[in-house]
Amino acid sequence: MDDALPTEQLLDPSAGTQRERRARRDLADRKMEAVKAKYVASRTPTERAADALIRLASSTPCLVGHLAWFGGWILWNVGAFGLAKFDPFPFGLLTMIVSLEAIFLSIFVLVSQNRESAIAELREEVTLAVELSVEAETTKILQLVAGLYSRLGFPLGVEDELGRMLQPLDKDLLERQLSEQIVQAGKRPKKGQA
């Protein structure tokens, strides 16, 4: 099935029946699949394991289990149960096990955070691209309106702001200005510091 629509229908939102308009909206919604959904579907087995482990480690049953495990271990090894101590104070074996658990859990957390960071960066890039496209389209509309004003014999305003709005956005200049502001903000002394 060809998803392409004739240009006339795309330009005229009222073209076609209500069912056809709804079908066009549904088609647009399907094409705008969530960025995260695409990443989740393409995870590696290691990433899936990391996500599952993080979900488990951040659950209440895991917290309760660890409290019971550590409490039982410590009570056993201080002689509270009257059983033979297998890891006397300062609990060297328990310390080693907990340290290894923390190391591996940290690695899995970093794997998950790295992927989430990549998703966030991609979202930011997509958002920037869309916003730049919208800005370019808005500038073009303003230019067309200004052209219509001129052709119809109406005087066009001469404000500086309108002149700037009619010019295409200089993304590189904007990026330089923002970078300079960030650098300057970092050089300013914080409140309370001389």
N, C-alpha and C positions, 0 to 999 in steps of 0.2 A: 504494500500500500504506500502510495506517495504522500508524504506529509506536507509537501510544499503547497502553499496557497497562492492563488493569483494575486498579483500586486494590488489590483483594484480592491479586492476583499480586505487585504491587510490595511490599506489606507482608509477604507470606509468602515468604521466600527459598526455602523448600522446595516451594512450589506448582509443580505441573507436572512434566513429565518432565525427565530430565537434558538432553535435547536442547533443550527449551524454556528451561531455565535458562541453558544455554550461549548460546542465541540472544539472550536478554535481555542477557547480559554483552557479547556482540559488538555489539549495538545501542548500548549505553552507550559502548563503546570508540570506535565510529565517530562518535558525536556529540561526543566529546571530542577533536576534531582539534587538532593542535598549533597554538598561536598563531603561531609563526614560519612554519609552513607556509602559513597564510592570508596572512601578509604577503608571503612570497616569491612566492606566486601572483599577488599584486596589484601587483607592482613596476612602476614606469614604465620606459620605455625608457632614460631617463637613469640610473635606479638599477641596471638590469641592466648597462648599460655600465660604471658605476662598480664594480660587483661583479666584473665580468670583468677590468677593468683592475687592480683591487687583487689579484685572484688571480694575474694575470700578473706584476705588479710584486713580489709577495712570493715568487716562485718562484726556485729555484736557477738554472735556465737564464737568467733575467733578470739575476741577480747576476753570473753568469759572463760574460754578454754585455756588461754594463756595464764590468766589469773589463777585458775585451778591448778594448772600444771606447775607454775612457779611456787605457788603456796604449798602444794603437796610436796614438791621436791625439797623445799626449805624446811618444812616441818619434819619430814622424814629424816633429813640429815642433821637436824639439831636434837634428834632423839625424842620428839614428841609422841611418836607412835610406838616406841620401845623396840624398834626394828634395827638391824645392823646398818650402820651408816656406810653408804657407798661413795659419797661425795661430801666429805666433812667441810666445815667452814674453812676457808672463804669460798667454797663452792666453785672450784676451778673448772670442773666438767660442765656445770651449768653455764658458767661464764663463756666458755668456748662455744658451746652449742648456740647460745643466744647471740654471740658475736657473729657466728657463721650465718645464722638465720637473718640477722640484720644486714649483713653484706649482700646476700643474695636478694633479699627483699628490696634493698636500695637499687640494685642493678635493674630489677624488673620495674621499679617505679620510674627510673630514668628512661627505660625503653618506652614505657607508656607516655611519659611526658614529652619525649622527643617526637613521637608520632603526633601527639596533640598539638605540639608547637608547629609542626609541618602543616597540619590542617589549618591552624589559625593563620599562618603566613599565607597559605593559598587563598583562604577566605579574604584576607586583606587585599591581596593582589587582584582578585576577582572584583571586589568592591571598588577598588581604585579604578580598574578598567571600565567598569560600568559608570562610575561617577564622571570619569573623563569623557566618556562617550555622551552622556547626558549633557555635560557642559558644552561639548562641541555642537550638539544638536540645538541646544538653547541659544548659543551664539548665532548659529545659522538662522534660526527663527527670527531673532532680533534683526539680523541683517536683511532678511526678507521683508519684515515689517517696515524697516527703515527705507528699503527700496520702494515699497508700495506707497509710503508717505510721500516720497519724492515724486513718484510718477503721478500721484493724484494732486500734486501741487501744494501739499501741506508742508509748512516749515518743520524741519527736524530740530529738536532741541540741541543745544551746543554745550551742555554740561560735560564736565570732564568725566564724570561717572558713566554717562551714557557712552562716551567715546571709548572708555576702557571696556565696557560690557560688549561693545561691537567688535573688539579685537579678540582673536583666539587666545586661549589660555596658554601662557608660557610655562609649561610644567617644570622645565629645568630652572627657570628663574625662581619660581615658587619654592622648589626644593632647596635651592641655595639660600633663600631668605629664611626658610624655616630652620635649616641647619645652623645658620649664623645666630638665630635667636636661641637655639638650644645651647650653643657654645657660650653665648653671652650670659645666659641664665646660669650656667655652671660656674662662671667666673664671679658672679655677684656673691658678696658675703651673705651668709644666712642671718636671719633676724637674731639679735642678741650677740652677734660676733662683730668685732670691730675690724 
